[in-house]
Amino acid sequence: MRTGKFVLLRKPEETDLDFLLAAFQDTDYRRFIGGDPLEREKRLRDQILRAAQGLFSYDANLYAIVCRLKDGRRVGCIFFNKISWRNRNATLDVFFLKEERATMAVIDAYLAAIEYAFLDLGLHKVIGYVYAFNERLVKIHKKLGIPIEQRLIEHVYRDGRYHDVLAFGMLEPEFRDLMKKPFYKFLRGE
Ligand SMILES: CC(C)(COP(=O)(O)OP(=O)(O)OC[C@H]1O[C@@H](n2cnc3c(N)ncnc32)[C@H](O)[C@@H]1OP(=O)(O)O)[C@@H](O)C(=O)NCCC(=O)NCCS
């Protein structure tokens, strides 16, 4: 699917089902992603199996498994949610196993996902909705130079209060600019 410096993104197989279901049950996943209570397991299974069967599921959600290049270990997953082929945009989510965080693999995977969106899918725009208290992901967007388009006030409820959500948006020309930056060249080994 897409290869970075440390990881590759690949289509999920049926054998990845448990891995994905475990990710969906993770406390951090439930804290930082998804505003609604966890969907029923059967529905999730159906969704993942559909994704495993083909690139495009009818509900336009696309999942990718992130694997370490050196040994193939699954370290995380990437989700393109609500792909709109008409408007050529999608919403990006990412999840990494706790023990695999704080590595360049995370930013490498995020970049590979963005490359997949613009270079392979031919999208015009990628959006990331980041809960304002998710400092790690805010930093990753800043590092990649992805601008904040909008702040949704008191948009999610966690830990007994409402929090803002930051909508980060990148357009295809902005991605082309990013490709010229030394940081990009470092990660892509040029
Ligand atoms: C989002 C996620 C993939 C980011 O990966 P990560 O490995 O945690 O990110 P990093 O450790 O590379 O941290 C990114 C930056 O945040 C900083 N950071 C790390 N821990 C932090 C903390 N507790 N508070 C604030 N900043 C922190 C890092 O120092 C780094 O900045 P730097 O490059 O300037 O050093 C991962 O945390 C995750 O899977 N979280 C759960 C799911 C989630 O939040 N998904 C996103 C919803 S769309």
Ligand as a Chemical Component Dictionary entry (heavy atoms), coordinates in Angstrom:
data_LIG
# 
_chem_comp.id                   LIG 
_chem_comp.type                 NON-POLYMER 
_chem_comp.pdbx_formal_charge   0 
_chem_comp.three_letter_code    LIG 
# 
loop_
_chem_comp_atom.comp_id 
_chem_comp_atom.atom_id 
_chem_comp_atom.alt_atom_id 
_chem_comp_atom.type_symbol 
_chem_comp_atom.charge 
_chem_comp_atom.model_Cartn_x 
_chem_comp_atom.model_Cartn_y 
_chem_comp_atom.model_Cartn_z 
_chem_comp_atom.pdbx_ordinal 
LIG C1  C1  C 0 -1.727 9.862  18.541 1  
LIG C2  C2  C 0 -0.536 8.915  18.662 2  
LIG C3  C3  C 0 -0.478 8.023  17.433 3  
LIG C4  C4  C 0 0.712  9.802  18.709 4  
LIG O1  O1  O 0 1.822  8.993  18.866 5  
LIG P1  P1  P 0 2.889  9.240  20.036 6  
LIG O2  O2  O 0 3.933  8.200  19.925 7  
LIG O3  O3  O 0 2.145  9.358  21.307 8  
LIG O4  O4  O 0 3.524  10.599 19.645 9  
LIG P2  P2  P 0 4.971  11.056 20.118 10 
LIG O5  O5  O 0 5.399  10.310 21.326 11 
LIG O6  O6  O 0 5.839  11.044 18.895 12 
LIG O7  O7  O 0 4.684  12.503 20.588 13 
LIG C5  C5  C 0 4.477  13.560 19.698 14 
LIG C6  C6  C 0 4.953  14.803 20.403 15 
LIG O8  O8  O 0 4.250  14.958 21.632 16 
LIG C7  C7  C 0 5.193  15.042 22.722 17 
LIG N1  N1  N 0 4.618  14.351 23.861 18 
LIG C8  C8  C 0 4.809  13.099 24.225 19 
LIG N2  N2  N 0 4.125  12.823 25.336 20 
LIG C9  C9  C 0 3.474  13.935 25.655 21 
LIG C10 C10 C 0 2.599  14.301 26.703 22 
LIG N3  N3  N 0 2.224  13.437 27.642 23 
LIG N4  N4  N 0 2.123  15.540 26.732 24 
LIG C11 C11 C 0 2.482  16.424 25.801 25 
LIG N5  N5  N 0 3.300  16.164 24.779 26 
LIG C12 C12 C 0 3.796  14.931 24.720 27 
LIG C13 C13 C 0 6.416  14.360 22.209 28 
LIG O9  O9  O 0 7.548  14.836 22.917 29 
LIG C14 C14 C 0 6.419  14.753 20.752 30 
LIG O10 O10 O 0 6.896  16.044 20.542 31 
LIG P3  P3  P 0 8.437  16.304 20.125 32 
LIG O11 O11 O 0 8.585  15.700 18.768 33 
LIG O12 O12 O 0 8.530  17.770 20.118 34 
LIG O13 O13 O 0 9.253  15.604 21.126 35 
LIG C15 C15 C 0 -0.609 8.045  19.935 36 
LIG O14 O14 O 0 -0.412 8.831  21.075 37 
LIG C16 C16 C 0 -1.923 7.291  20.061 38 
LIG O15 O15 O 0 -2.108 6.264  19.430 39 
LIG N6  N6  N 0 -2.843 7.815  20.908 40 
LIG C17 C17 C 0 -4.139 7.197  21.137 41 
LIG C18 C18 C 0 -5.094 7.398  19.979 42 
LIG C19 C19 C 0 -5.162 8.797  19.524 43 
LIG O16 O16 O 0 -5.017 9.744  20.264 44 
LIG N7  N7  N 0 -5.421 8.961  18.226 45 
LIG C20 C20 C 0 -5.570 10.245 17.610 46 
LIG C21 C21 C 0 -6.982 10.603 17.389 47 
LIG S1  S1  S 0 -7.234 11.106 15.707 48 
# 
loop_
_chem_comp_bond.comp_id 
_chem_comp_bond.atom_id_1 
_chem_comp_bond.atom_id_2 
_chem_comp_bond.value_order 
_chem_comp_bond.pdbx_ordinal 
LIG C1  C2  SING 1  
LIG C2  C3  SING 2  
LIG C2  C4  SING 3  
LIG C2  C15 SING 4  
LIG C4  O1  SING 5  
LIG O1  P1  SING 6  
LIG P1  O2  DOUB 7  
LIG P1  O3  SING 8  
LIG P1  O4  SING 9  
LIG O4  P2  SING 10 
LIG P2  O5  DOUB 11 
LIG P2  O6  SING 12 
LIG P2  O7  SING 13 
LIG O7  C5  SING 14 
LIG C5  C6  SING 15 
LIG C6  O8  SING 16 
LIG C6  C14 SING 17 
LIG O8  C7  SING 18 
LIG C7  N1  SING 19 
LIG C7  C13 SING 20 
LIG N1  C8  SING 21 
LIG N1  C12 SING 22 
LIG C8  N2  DOUB 23 
LIG N2  C9  SING 24 
LIG C9  C10 SING 25 
LIG C9  C12 DOUB 26 
LIG C10 N3  SING 27 
LIG C10 N4  DOUB 28 
LIG N4  C11 SING 29 
LIG C11 N5  DOUB 30 
LIG N5  C12 SING 31 
LIG C13 O9  SING 32 
LIG C13 C14 SING 33 
LIG C14 O10 SING 34 
LIG O10 P3  SING 35 
LIG P3  O11 DOUB 36 
LIG P3  O12 SING 37 
LIG P3  O13 SING 38 
LIG C15 O14 SING 39 
LIG C15 C16 SING 40 
LIG C16 O15 DOUB 41 
LIG C16 N6  SING 42 
LIG N6  C17 SING 43 
LIG C17 C18 SING 44 
LIG C18 C19 SING 45 
LIG C19 O16 DOUB 46 
LIG C19 N7  SING 47 
LIG N7  C20 SING 48 
LIG C20 C21 SING 49 
LIG C21 S1  SING 50 
# 
